[in-house]
Every structure is written in C-alpha cells, then in structure tokens.
Amino acid sequence: MDKSISKPITTADPYKLVFVCLGNICRSPTAEGIFLHKVKEEGLQNYFYIDSAGTAAYHVGESANSKSQATANKYGVHLPSKARKFEYADLEEFDLILAMDSENYRNIKELDTKDKFDHKIKMMREFDPQPDMKDVPDPYYGGMDGFENVYRVLERSTAALLNELKPLIQK
C-alpha cells in the first residue's frame, strides 16, 4: 500500500479525492464518475468525497464532453460534474490529488510552492495495474476510440485505487 494513503476513513471524516486534468471536461470527470459509480455499487458513498477539476479555466461551468458522457453512459456510469478550476485551496482540502498526466501534475505542483502537499499529489496511472505509459492520454482528438481507451484505463485504475483505500475504512 502507498504510504501516503494511510488516513483512517470514516463517515465522520470522509476521504477526499480530486481527479485533475487540463479542462475538466474529459478525463477527470470520467475518473470522478467511474469512482463515484464504484463507491455507490459497494455502498461506500458516505466514506468518500469525490470531485474533479482542471488546471485551466477553459470550460468552467460546463458539463463533461459529450463523447465522454456517451462512453460512460454506455457502461451505466453518469458523469455529474461541472468543470471548475483547481485552486490552491484544493491542495489543503483534499487527501489525494490525482493528476491525469505529467503536464497537469506539474501545474498542480507549481501551486505547492513550499512542497507542503507533495505527499498527496499522485499520477492517476500509479494505480493502473497495466500502465503502458505514465499519462492518461487526452482523448479529445482521438475520436471515439480515444474516449473508449481512456474509459478502460480509468476503469481499471479507479478499481485498483478503491481496492487500496477499502482497508482504511472503519465502519
């Protein structure tokens, strides 16, 4: 188990995760929606606070990209989020900050000027049992195949993440 993930998880003190990509309309809302779905399937929704954000403010207030939504809906997963910008306060607020790629990882780290929150900033694919690369690829220009690929990567990565967190739940 990752040593930085060690906080006991209770309903009184839910574990707070935020998934982060660039615009918060493709990868991060998909990761958020899949993780929410998995948590609800296991009846664990009271133990987690799940969010997503983007390091750029291009799409603030928008719903997830229609191709992301169509792909998720095909698997019975709803993407409820509205795009928002990742802020310094998020570094303090969340227990785990999951960057979708190296660029966004750097963008998040730039906000952490004193390396105070380094232990909670991770790459999403650190949890992927089949990491063929470091980044969750941006599906935006890859057609529906790109969105399908991202969904599969995030489905297995969020499953592994949840399995790593479940032993910390104190019922």
C-alpha positions as CSV (number, residue, x, y, z in Angstrom):
1,M,0.0,0.0,0.0
2,D,1.1,3.5,-0.8
3,K,2.4,5.0,2.5
4,S,0.9,8.4,1.7
5,I,-2.5,6.8,1.7
6,S,-2.9,5.9,5.3
7,K,-5.6,8.1,6.8
8,P,-8.4,6.1,8.5
9,I,-11.7,6.6,6.5
10,T,-14.9,7.1,8.5
11,T,-18.3,8.6,7.7
12,A,-17.4,11.5,10.2
13,D,-14.2,12.1,8.3
14,P,-14.7,11.0,4.6
15,Y,-11.7,10.6,2.4
16,K,-11.5,13.5,-0.1
17,L,-10.2,12.8,-3.6
18,V,-10.0,15.1,-6.6
19,F,-9.2,14.0,-10.2
20,V,-7.4,16.6,-12.2
21,C,-6.9,17.1,-16.0
22,L,-6.5,20.3,-18.1
23,G,-10.0,21.5,-18.9
24,N,-12.1,19.2,-16.6
25,I,-14.4,18.0,-19.4
26,C,-12.9,14.7,-20.5
27,R,-10.5,12.6,-18.3
28,S,-11.1,14.0,-14.8
29,P,-14.9,14.0,-14.9
30,T,-14.8,10.4,-16.3
31,A,-12.5,9.3,-13.5
32,E,-14.8,11.1,-11.0
33,G,-17.9,9.4,-12.5
34,I,-16.4,5.9,-12.6
35,F,-15.1,6.2,-9.0
36,L,-18.5,7.5,-7.8
37,H,-20.2,4.6,-9.5
38,K,-17.8,2.0,-7.9
39,V,-18.2,3.6,-4.5
40,K,-22.0,3.5,-4.8
41,E,-22.0,-0.1,-6.0
42,E,-20.3,-1.1,-2.8
43,G,-22.4,1.1,-0.6
44,L,-19.4,3.2,0.5
45,Q,-20.6,6.7,-0.7
46,N,-20.7,8.0,2.9
47,Y,-17.0,7.3,3.2
48,F,-15.8,9.4,0.3
49,Y,-16.0,13.0,-1.0
50,I,-15.2,12.8,-4.7
51,D,-14.6,15.7,-7.1
52,S,-12.7,16.7,-10.3
53,A,-11.1,19.9,-11.5
54,G,-9.0,21.3,-14.3
55,T,-5.7,23.2,-14.1
56,A,-7.0,25.6,-16.8
57,A,-10.2,27.6,-16.7
58,Y,-11.2,27.0,-20.3
59,H,-14.5,25.2,-19.6
60,V,-15.6,26.4,-16.1
61,G,-19.3,25.6,-15.5
62,E,-19.6,23.2,-18.5
63,S,-20.7,19.5,-18.2
64,A,-18.4,16.7,-19.3
65,N,-17.6,16.5,-23.0
66,S,-20.5,14.7,-25.0
67,K,-18.1,11.9,-26.1
68,S,-17.0,11.3,-22.5
69,Q,-20.6,11.2,-21.4
70,A,-21.7,8.9,-24.3
71,T,-18.8,6.5,-23.4
72,A,-19.6,6.5,-19.7
73,N,-23.3,6.1,-20.3
74,K,-22.7,3.0,-22.4
75,Y,-21.3,1.4,-19.2
76,G,-24.1,2.7,-17.0
77,V,-21.9,5.5,-15.5
78,H,-23.2,9.0,-15.0
79,L,-20.8,12.0,-15.2
80,P,-22.4,14.6,-12.9
81,S,-19.6,17.2,-12.6
82,K,-19.4,20.7,-13.9
83,A,-16.0,21.9,-14.8
84,R,-14.1,24.0,-12.3
85,K,-10.5,25.3,-11.9
86,F,-8.2,23.6,-9.5
87,E,-7.1,26.2,-6.9
88,Y,-4.5,26.4,-4.1
89,A,-7.3,25.7,-1.5
90,D,-7.7,22.3,-3.1
91,L,-4.2,21.3,-2.0
92,E,-5.3,21.8,1.6
93,E,-8.8,20.4,1.2
94,F,-8.2,17.0,-0.4
95,D,-6.5,13.9,0.9
96,L,-5.5,12.7,-2.5
97,I,-5.0,14.7,-5.7
98,L,-4.8,12.6,-8.9
99,A,-3.3,14.2,-12.0
100,M,-4.2,12.6,-15.3
101,D,-0.9,13.5,-16.9
102,S,2.6,14.9,-16.4
103,E,1.6,18.4,-17.5
104,N,-1.2,18.7,-15.0
105,Y,1.0,17.1,-12.4
106,R,3.5,19.9,-12.9
107,N,0.7,22.5,-12.9
108,I,-0.5,21.2,-9.5
109,K,3.0,21.1,-8.1
110,E,3.6,24.7,-9.2
111,L,0.8,25.8,-6.8
112,D,2.6,23.9,-4.0
113,T,5.5,26.3,-3.8
114,K,6.7,25.0,-0.4
115,D,6.3,21.3,-1.2
116,K,3.9,21.1,1.7
117,F,1.4,18.9,-0.1
118,D,3.8,16.7,-2.2
119,H,2.7,13.5,-0.4
120,K,-0.9,13.8,-1.6
121,I,-0.2,14.6,-5.3
122,K,-0.1,11.5,-7.4
123,M,-0.4,10.4,-11.0
124,M,-3.6,8.5,-11.8
125,R,-1.7,5.7,-13.5
126,E,0.3,5.0,-10.4
127,F,-2.8,2.9,-9.6
128,D,-3.1,1.3,-13.1
129,P,-2.4,-2.4,-12.9
130,Q,-1.5,-2.3,-16.6
131,P,0.4,1.0,-17.1
132,D,1.7,1.1,-20.6
133,M,2.6,4.8,-20.2
134,K,2.7,7.4,-17.4
135,D,-0.1,9.6,-18.6
136,V,-3.8,9.0,-19.1
137,P,-3.9,10.2,-22.8
138,D,-6.1,13.1,-23.8
139,P,-8.9,11.6,-25.8
140,Y,-10.1,14.9,-27.2
141,Y,-8.5,14.5,-30.7
142,G,-8.6,10.6,-30.8
143,G,-12.2,10.1,-31.9
144,M,-14.5,7.6,-30.0
145,D,-11.6,5.1,-29.8
146,G,-9.7,7.6,-27.7
147,F,-12.6,8.0,-25.3
148,E,-13.0,4.2,-25.1
149,N,-9.3,3.8,-24.3
150,V,-9.4,6.5,-21.6
151,Y,-12.5,4.9,-20.1
152,R,-10.8,1.5,-19.9
153,V,-7.6,3.0,-18.3
154,L,-9.7,4.9,-15.8
155,E,-12.0,2.0,-15.0
156,R,-9.1,-0.3,-14.0
157,S,-7.1,2.5,-12.3
158,T,-10.1,3.6,-10.2
159,A,-10.8,0.0,-9.3
160,A,-7.3,-0.5,-8.1
161,L,-7.4,2.8,-6.2
162,L,-10.6,1.8,-4.4
163,N,-9.2,-1.6,-3.5
164,E,-6.2,0.2,-2.0
165,L,-8.5,2.5,0.1
166,K,-11.1,0.0,1.3
167,P,-8.8,-1.5,4.1
168,L,-8.7,2.0,5.6
169,I,-12.5,2.2,6.0
170,Q,-13.6,2.0,9.6
171,K,-17.3,1.0,9.8
